[in-house]
Amino acid sequence: MSNLSQYEIEREANIARNRLLLEQLELKQAVEGIAPPKPKAKSAAAKPIQPAKREKRKRELEEVQPRRSSARLRKSVVDPNETPAKRRKREKEEEEERLREEQEKLEREEAARQAQRPRHNKLDLISLVEHGPEEIASLSKSMEAIPKESTQRIGDFDDFAFEDSKEDERALADLKERMGKLVVHARAKVTKSRVYCAAYHPEVTKDLIFFGDKEGAIGIWDARAPPDENEDDDGEAANEDREGGKYWRIQLHWPANAKSSVSSIKIDPIDSHNIYTTSYDTTVRSLSFTTGESRELFSSDNLVCCLDVAPSGNDIWLSDSLGWATHLDPRESKSKARSYGLSDNKIGTISINPTRPNFICTASNSRFVKVWDVRKLGDIVAELGDDSSATTIDFHAETLTEYMESEKGRGSMRAEYQHNKSATAAFWDPRGRQILSTSYDDRLRLWNLDAASLESGTPFKSFQPFSQVKHNCQTGKWVTLLKAQWSRNPDVYPHFTIGNMNHSLDIYTCKGDLVTRLADSRRYVMLAF
């Protein structure tokens, strides 16, 4: 006899009737035959650049350090019946062992400190390349395709200085047409750390770019070189997400951390197989791909921020974090270097006029952009004498100010302009007639100088920018400083580029007019320079 209540009996009966009705109507099969709608295919999201497969170096086994132990456990068991002679002998041996261990500890600590110090000796290129001898052959082959003679060309002061506005419009139209044909040819993650600086090799038959990163390494990218025939794990050919061209990494500055960030790179104007680099490890180095050696040109007690080389290749100017500007001749010894206190704050950039190399301009955290006549600065040496015993002759700001106030020093500083905030950068254009500055006050400024002002020996009558472009330069802590840079090609209408916080590269004319914005919609990156 069932113990179900009347309610449960009626419920079971309703379930049975409904099941029978559905089976008669064959709704079960109809419902099962209806397929759910297919979801819409999602658009492929931008993938990060897939690095090329590179064999890793076998890590050398680290020396096993002795484990720490307490003094109580290190004590040996003392024989209670030992004689005084044996006790003296034991204590002597224990003291010698203690001194030996202490000396070994000091030697290990000193070796560790030496390993973290900058390198000042000559370095062999084979030992610097990331994957050693395996990559030297391909790097040498790529460099051999570049003529050793200089391929860097200099503009003329009167280039593109049109009196007819129609000629100016035609030259600008040609520039816009060229920009409209630009496409993304290749992508690659050339350095492991954040890029601090870059230099484009002037050889027109190759796209060879040098990058300096946060940890003292140099990345060399041959963007149009045919890639290695690598396949994906699925056996498919490399697609557009794969890296393009070939690249090599060289640990030029040491130690490999943020204390050795590469602050600037320059191609030697008279030897296309040689580059100059400056680093926060306080050194300036020259790397020759012909001899396969890197040698130190100069070292300082301050962080070296920027370097520029005159077209002759015989004059190098450096700036540092304490406001000093240093002149070097790579053919001479370090003792011939001359340093001048041109600012009370860090000089971020120093630039040499390419058509009149006796003029340099500096941009500093004191908010000033200044134009100097280095011929006048050189006369200070003749006035004050030469101390051949000194490693570097320094002319402090007080000495420089006193000299500039004298009759002979008048005209040493030709002009100065104060920004509202720190001046990040200032550069001469390839013609040597315009100056472009970048500042943290979110302005790009342009100056136009005439030949009469430059040829006179007195300060400029006026030094006001003729154009100011509003541009967001607030990069913050994690983005490399934005620095507007001139195009070095003297054959096209003068223009400059600067990174944009909206992930694009802005291109402006020499008059401050926007030409175009270049961006890769599939890559979200910040183009800082």
Protein Blocks (a to p, Z undefined) as FASTA:
>chain_A
ZZbdfklmmmmmmmmmmmmmmmmnommmmmmmpccddddddddddddddddddddddddd
dddddddddfklmpccddfkbcfklmmmmmmmmmmmmmmmmmmmmmmmmmmmmmmpccfb
dcdfklmpmnlmmlmmmmmmmmmmpcfbdcbdcddfkgoiafblklmmmmmmmmmmmmmm
pccfbdcdfbfbdcfbdcddfbfkbccdddddfkopacdddfkbccdddddfkopacdfk
bcehjdddddfbccddfklccfbdcddfkbmkbccdddfkopacdddfklopacdfbdcf
bdcfbdcddfklpaccdddfkopacdddfkbcfklpccddfbfbdcfbdcddfklmmbcc
dddfkopacdddfklmmmmmmmnopafkbmbdcddfklmmmmmmpmklgokambdcddfb
dcfbdcddfkopaccdddfkopacdddddfklmmpcbdcfbdcdfbdcdddfbgbjmbcc
ddddddfbfkbccddddddfklpacdddfkopafbdcddfkbccddfZZ
